[in-house]
Amino acid sequence: MQIAQIRIARPTNQLDEVVRFYCEGLGLRKIGSFEGHAGYDGVMIGLPGFDYHLEFTQHINGSPCPAPTKDNLLVFYLPNLEIIKEMTNRLNAMGYKSVLPENPYWDELGITFEDPDGWRIVLMNSNGIHG
């Protein structure tokens, strides 16, 4: 099976702030966007050259999307601790403070933040898994 691309999509009522969190705070890039498509605006965020990205959409009539649990996570594996420190400093300067993860495993080598909608991300000091 060959998959061409993977997109993780979710709605928000705070599109501009979510884009700021992921782009300014985490250093991801806006790789695409659209406006006014059947009442939706959207932004695709990721890293150029990779076949996976995030999409955030907002409907003109509102797009509430509360985070389901504190253990729904988007994990960023970053082997360079200095990059994690830089990202943490940027997020702190933007007013985002780290939170304790529900699962203590993520606290061993990682730091957890909540995005503007309360969805959690983990900056994990690890190479991740390679299969």
Legacy VTK file of the C-alpha trace (Angstrom):
# vtk DataFile Version 3.0
C-alpha trace
ASCII
DATASET POLYDATA
POINTS 131 float
0.000 0.000 0.000
1.320 3.422 -0.905
-0.143 6.470 0.791
0.552 9.779 -0.915
0.005 12.075 2.046
-1.390 12.250 5.587
-3.356 15.214 6.917
-4.610 15.588 10.469
-7.505 18.048 10.435
-9.550 19.687 13.162
-11.752 22.728 13.562
-11.137 25.722 15.791
-12.840 28.957 16.769
-9.429 30.639 17.100
-7.789 30.103 13.723
-5.381 33.048 13.921
-4.200 32.179 17.432
-3.827 28.482 16.592
-1.731 29.381 13.526
0.379 31.684 15.714
0.914 28.885 18.288
2.041 26.297 15.736
4.003 28.629 13.446
5.474 31.279 15.747
5.664 29.124 18.854
6.661 25.738 17.439
8.356 26.917 14.251
6.178 24.980 11.789
5.303 26.674 8.502
2.112 27.637 6.778
2.201 25.456 3.646
-1.265 26.243 2.297
-4.518 28.009 3.045
-7.976 28.766 1.717
-10.755 31.235 2.462
-14.495 31.212 1.978
-14.849 27.595 0.834
-18.479 26.752 1.727
-18.129 29.082 4.722
-14.777 27.656 5.822
-11.345 29.208 6.112
-8.409 26.906 6.635
-4.673 26.740 7.052
-2.345 23.810 6.456
0.729 23.762 8.678
3.745 21.497 8.472
7.262 21.295 7.176
7.920 21.701 3.448
8.954 18.475 1.775
7.179 16.161 4.233
4.101 14.149 3.309
2.146 14.932 6.468
0.715 18.123 7.881
-1.930 19.634 10.128
-5.023 21.431 8.896
-7.052 23.822 11.020
-10.421 25.060 9.791
-12.876 27.641 11.035
-16.463 27.995 9.858
-18.123 31.376 9.543
-20.836 30.206 12.005
-18.286 28.936 14.513
-16.267 25.762 14.860
-15.973 24.845 18.527
-13.638 21.950 19.151
-12.916 21.324 22.816
-10.074 18.928 23.471
-11.476 15.477 24.280
-9.068 14.501 27.098
-5.748 15.551 28.548
-4.176 12.419 27.091
-4.985 13.191 23.426
-1.550 14.307 22.306
0.353 15.497 19.294
3.962 14.460 19.965
6.943 16.153 18.356
10.110 14.038 18.609
13.100 16.359 18.784
16.532 14.860 19.465
18.132 18.288 20.005
17.432 19.577 23.540
18.477 23.109 22.552
15.659 23.261 19.987
13.191 22.182 22.673
14.498 24.961 24.928
14.108 27.517 22.116
10.547 26.375 21.405
9.714 26.437 25.124
11.103 29.962 25.459
9.054 31.171 22.466
5.879 29.590 23.824
6.516 31.032 27.289
7.051 34.498 25.784
3.697 34.095 24.003
2.016 33.317 27.335
1.894 29.518 27.083
3.212 27.673 30.115
3.932 23.965 30.345
1.359 21.666 31.943
1.732 18.338 33.684
0.862 15.442 31.389
-1.823 13.002 32.459
0.531 10.084 31.695
3.810 10.611 33.607
5.731 8.879 30.791
5.626 12.110 28.767
7.260 14.027 31.629
10.383 11.830 31.621
11.914 13.273 28.430
9.264 15.746 27.343
7.477 18.959 28.081
3.752 19.353 27.501
1.823 22.452 26.407
-1.808 23.175 25.609
-2.577 24.972 22.362
-5.206 27.765 22.313
-8.040 25.207 22.131
-6.674 23.083 24.994
-5.303 20.326 22.747
-1.998 19.100 24.127
1.339 18.820 22.377
4.491 17.203 23.739
8.014 18.266 22.850
9.795 14.947 23.368
13.579 14.839 23.580
13.953 11.640 21.577
14.619 10.338 18.094
11.174 8.721 18.114
10.557 5.334 16.574
11.941 4.212 13.264
10.439 1.245 11.538
LINES 1 132
131 0 1 2 3 4 5 6 7 8 9 10 11 12 13 14 15 16 17 18 19 20 21 22 23 24 25 26 27 28 29 30 31 32 33 34 35 36 37 38 39 40 41 42 43 44 45 46 47 48 49 50 51 52 53 54 55 56 57 58 59 60 61 62 63 64 65 66 67 68 69 70 71 72 73 74 75 76 77 78 79 80 81 82 83 84 85 86 87 88 89 90 91 92 93 94 95 96 97 98 99 100 101 102 103 104 105 106 107 108 109 110 111 112 113 114 115 116 117 118 119 120 121 122 123 124 125 126 127 128 129 130
